[in-house]
Amino acid sequence: MTDLHLGLIPLFFKRRAKLEEIDWDNLPPTTVPESAQVRVRGFTNGEAAEKLGHVVVEYVGIMGSFFDLSLLEGVTVAVDYDAALASIDQGMDGLGSGPIDRPAMM
């Protein structure tokens, strides 16, 4: 593990088991399909984006050992949320094609 992602594991597993109770060397096989892709978009620092992508791949794989992610097609991490959402095929015509309505930030 690198400094880039220390501290994220407790967020995922805090209520399921104590970290010291998990046998990290003998996790069940991941349910993430080999065809699943991680996309990192809009970062100006290519090296940081690549590192982030590798961290996301690692953690999604770990989560796939605890949750059924067999239908996962991909994960997108983006600087511009609206543009990234609009570019993702959501499986139905019209989804992601219009403006995103959200409450005003205070």
N, C-alpha and C positions, 0 to 999 in steps of 0.2 A: 504494500500500500504506500502511496505517496502523500505528501503534505497537501496535495491538491484536493483530496477528497476525504481526509480524516474527519470524523465526526458526523458523516452522513448516515452511516449504518444505523445508529440508534434511532434516527427519525423513522426508519422503515420498520424496525423490529422491536421497538420499545415495549409494546404491549403484548407481543407474542411470546417472547422468551428473553431471559437475561442473556446478554452477550456472552458471558463466560460459560453459559450452558450450551451454546451452539458449537458443534464440531465443524469448524470452518474447513477443515481438510477433507471432510467426508460428507459434503452436501449431496442431496439427491440430484440427479441429472436436471439440468435446466429444461424448462418447457418452451423456451424461446426458439422459434423456428430459425434455421440457418439462413433463410431468405429475408429475415427482418433486417432493416437497415437503420442506421443512425445518421441523421443529417444535422450538421451544424452550419447555420447560415448567418451571414451579415457581420461576422467578426472581422475587424481590421488586422488583428494579429493572428496570422495563419498558424503559427506554432501553438499558441494558446488554444485556438479552436480545435486543432488536432488532438492536443492533450485532453481537452474537455470531452471530445468525442470518444476517446479511449476509456475515459472514466465512466461515461454514460453506458458504453457497451458492457463494461465490467459489472456495474451495478444492476443493470437490467438483467444480465445473466444471473446474478445472485438472486434477484427478486423472482426470477423464473424458477428457482429451486424451491421457493416458498409459495408462490401463487401460480395459477394456471395462466400462462401467457402464450399459449399455443396458437392463438389467433392474431397475435401481434404482427402487424405489417411493418411498423417502424416507429421511430421516435425522432421528433424534430426539436432542436434547440435553436432558437433564433433571437436575434437582437430586435427585429421588427416583427412582433407577434401577429399583427394584422396581415402583413404580406405573407408570412409563413402559413398562416391559417388559410388564406385565400388560395395558396398554391397546392394545398394538400387535397388529393382526391378523397372526398368524404363518402363516396359510394352512392350518392343521390344527386341528381341534377339540381342545380340551384344552391346547394349548400356551399357556403364559403365564397359565393360570387358577389354578394352585396356588402354594404358597409356593416360594421359590427356595432350594435347598439350596446352601450354599457352606461351605468349610472355615472354622473359627474363625480369626479374626485373632490373631496373637501380639503 
